[in-house]
Amino acid sequence: MIARKCDICGKFFEPYLVSNTISGKRDSYYQIKVTENNFIGRDARTRHEYDVCMECKKKFINWVKDEKRKAKNK
């Protein structure tokens, strides 16, 4: 198995061994993708991809949920 390095905490990890919905193989891991789009021409885009371990993935999901909840309560 190929080890990956978490781009957030720096820890090495192996794919999570969770089911991949496309191929059905148990070889998936999470990657956060950030894309910046230009309003004028959609061709001008910048994309950043971050490999994340399971712990950082859980923290990220919880952070997003908390931010949504805060925004909803304003």
C-alpha positions, -999 to +999 in steps of 0.1 A: +000+000+000+012+035-008+016+059+022+004+095+019+015+125+039-012+147+055-009+182+041-024+196+074-006+178+102+023+163+084+016+127+096+020+098+072-010+076+067-022+048+045-054+050+025-083+046+049-095+013+035-130+027+031-152+017+002-146+038-030-180+046-044-167+046-080-146+014-082-159-004-051-123-010-040-113-004-004-085+020-013-098+055-008-086+085+012-098+121+015-085+151-004-097+186+001-098+206-031-099+244-031-107+260-065-105+297-072-126+308-102-125+340-122-160+356-126-152+369-161-136+338-177-141+303-162-108+292-179-088+312-153-088+288-123-064+280-096-067+247-078-051+235-046-053+199-035-046+187+001-043+151+011-057+147+046-055+119+073-086+106+089-081+128+121-078+160+101-107+150+079-129+146+110-117+180+124-124+197+090-159+182+087-167+193+123-153+228+116-175+231+085-206+220+105-199+244+133-194+273+109-227+265+091-245+263+125-230+297+135-240+313+102-275+300+105-280+314+141-269+349+131 
